[in-house]
Amino acid sequence: MRSVFLVAFLIAGLTSTATEAAPFCLWRAPWGKDMAGKPDRWLNLTVVQYIDVTDTDVHIVFGGGNLGSGHDLHIQVKNRDEAQKILKELNDTAKACDRDERSS
């Protein structure tokens, strides 16, 4: 039984395309409470660790590493639907970057 599963797994791996993430994927962050009066900010989506979505805020944590080197970005929203639109935009941008990376 194990050998049948292993063979099926290997065949599936050989016939499917490799999934690779783009090494650099820019997303233009909208103005948020920590960005008032600052220039445009572009976020490299490949370094995002997690995203919290609430009714009033989209909180993106990125670039973490040793010794507390992580950063975060808060984007104020009016409601959960607006937050979901931002999340969809992030997801769509990341997918587009991955498609571009695979086609190059």
N, C-alpha and C positions, 0 to 999 in steps of 0.2 A: 504493500500500500504506500509506504514512504517513497519508494522508487517511482511509482506512478505520479505522485504529487510532485516530486523533484523534476521529473521529465516535463510535466505540464508547466511548471514554474519556469524552467529554462527556455522552453519554446516560447512562452509568453514574453519573456525578457528579450529574446532574440528578434521577435517580430514587432515589438513595440518600439517607438522612438524614445530615445533617452530624454528624460526631463531635466533640463538645466535652467537654473535661474540666471538672469542677467547679472553681471558683476556690478553694474552701476545703472540705477533706474531713478531718474529725477521726477519728482512730483512737486508742483507749485503749491505750497501751503497757503490757504486763505488767511486773511487777517484774523488773529485771535487776541485774547486778552493779554498775552505776553508779547504781542507783535505791534502794538499801537505805535504809529509814527516811525516804524523801522522800514528798511527797504524790503523788497520781495525776498522771501525765503524759499529755497528749494530744498527738499528733503530727499536723500537717497533711500529709497524704499528697501534696499537690500540690508540695511542696518536696523530696521524696525524690529523691536523685540515684542511689544504687545500694544494693543489699542483698547482703551476703555471707552465705552459709549454709554452716555446717560441722556436724560431728557434735556440737559442744559450744556453739555460739554462733550467734546471728543478729545480724549487725552492720549497722545501718542508718545510712547517711550522708545528711544532709539539710541544706538551708539554706545551701549554699555560695555564695560570691560573691567579691567583691574582698577582698584583704588577709586571707585565711585566715578568713573569717567562718563557715565551715561547722561543723557539729556532728555528733556521732555518738552512737549508742545501741547498747549491747551487751545482748542478752538471752540469758542462759544457758539452755541446753536440755540434756535428758538424752540425746537421740539425734537422728539425722537426721529421723526421723518427726515428732518434736515440732517441729523447726525447720520442716518442710514444712507443718505445721498452722498455724503462725504466718504463714508466707508466704501460705497460702491465705486466711487471715483478712484479711490486708492487701489481697490482690487482690479478695476479695469486698466489702470495705468500699469500695474505690476504685470498683468497678463500680456499687455501690449509689448512691454519690455522683453518679456520672456520669448514671445513670438519673434521679435526682432533679433534676439540673440541666437535663436535656433536657425533662422534663415540666413544668417551671415556666415 
